Amino acid sequence: MNNQTAIFLSQWNDSIPEGSGLMLQSRLEKLDESKVSSLAMVSLKSPIIGLILGLFFGALGIDRFYKGDIGLGILKFLSIFIFIGIFWALADLYFVWQGIKKDNLNKINQQLMMLGV
């Protein structure tokens, strides 16, 4: 594993699903070193921020807005007026956490596909 691959994997470790690091490592090692720097442009969202937003503002749908699920954020906000909104907010603590990690992995995979790997 080259140095740049190790740096990216360590930066992405908490932002992608567990177990996906090995797959990314094999793809990064196939990548030409002149193209590796373009991976620094991939903006990943923090699952920790999503979790904090869910804890404090989850019933309002703010965590879904942060994740990028605007429609679900609006629906979640509207559901606060009925009893199901409380349960949805609690369940979303997990779903937003994992969803952000999957979205981040998809962003990285799309960038790698654009680079030809």
C-alpha positions in Angstrom: 0.0 0.0 0.0 1.5 3.3 -1.0 1.5 6.4 1.3 -1.4 8.3 -0.5 -3.6 5.2 -0.3 -3.0 4.9 3.4 -3.7 8.6 4.0 -7.1 8.4 2.2 -8.1 5.2 3.9 -7.3 6.7 7.3 -9.2 9.9 6.5 -12.2 7.9 5.3 -12.2 5.3 8.0 -15.0 6.8 10.1 -17.0 8.1 7.2 -17.6 4.8 5.3 -19.3 1.5 6.2 -17.1 -1.0 8.1 -15.5 -3.6 5.8 -15.5 -1.4 2.7 -11.9 -0.2 3.3 -10.3 -3.3 1.8 -12.4 -3.0 -1.4 -11.4 0.7 -1.6 -7.7 -0.2 -1.0 -7.6 -2.6 -3.9 -9.1 0.0 -6.2 -6.9 2.8 -5.0 -3.8 0.7 -5.6 -4.8 0.3 -9.2 -5.1 4.1 -9.6 -2.4 6.1 -11.3 -0.6 8.3 -8.7 -1.2 11.4 -10.9 -5.0 10.9 -10.5 -5.0 10.2 -6.7 -4.9 13.9 -5.8 -8.4 14.4 -7.4 -9.8 12.2 -4.6 -9.1 14.9 -2.1 -11.9 16.9 -3.8 -14.5 14.4 -2.8 -16.6 16.1 0.0 -17.8 13.6 2.5 -20.4 14.2 5.2 -19.7 13.4 8.8 -21.8 10.6 10.4 -21.1 12.1 13.8 -22.7 15.4 12.8 -25.7 13.5 11.4 -26.0 11.7 14.8 -25.7 14.9 16.8 -28.3 16.6 14.6 -30.5 13.6 15.1 -30.2 13.7 18.8 -31.0 17.3 19.2 -33.2 18.1 16.2 -34.2 14.7 14.8 -37.9 15.2 15.4 -37.7 18.3 13.1 -36.0 16.3 10.3 -32.8 18.3 10.4 -30.7 15.2 10.2 -32.4 14.1 7.0 -31.9 17.6 5.5 -28.1 17.3 6.4 -28.0 13.8 4.8 -29.6 15.2 1.6 -32.9 13.5 1.9 -35.0 16.7 1.6 -38.3 15.0 0.9 -37.9 12.7 3.9 -36.9 15.7 6.0 -40.1 17.6 5.1 -42.2 14.4 5.8 -40.4 13.8 9.1 -41.0 17.4 10.1 -44.7 17.1 9.3 -44.9 13.8 11.2 -43.9 15.5 14.4 -47.5 16.5 14.8 -48.5 12.9 15.1 -47.2 10.4 17.5 -45.2 8.4 14.9 -42.7 11.3 14.6 -41.1 10.4 17.9 -40.5 6.8 16.9 -39.2 7.9 13.5 -36.7 10.3 15.1 -35.4 7.5 17.3 -35.1 5.0 14.4 -33.4 7.6 12.3 -30.5 7.9 14.7 -29.3 4.6 13.2 -30.6 5.0 9.7 -29.1 8.4 9.1 -25.8 7.3 10.6 -25.5 4.3 8.3 -27.1 6.2 5.3 -24.4 8.9 5.5 -21.7 6.3 5.5 -23.2 4.5 2.4 -23.7 7.9 0.6 -20.0 8.7 1.3 -18.9 5.3 -0.1 -21.1 5.9 -3.2 -19.4 9.3 -3.7 -16.0 7.7 -3.5 -16.9 4.9 -5.9 -18.4 7.4 -8.4 -15.1 9.4 -8.3 -13.1 6.2 -8.8 -15.2 5.2 -11.7 -14.7 8.6 -13.3 -11.0 8.1 -12.9 -11.2 4.7 -14.6 -10.8 2.3 -11.7 
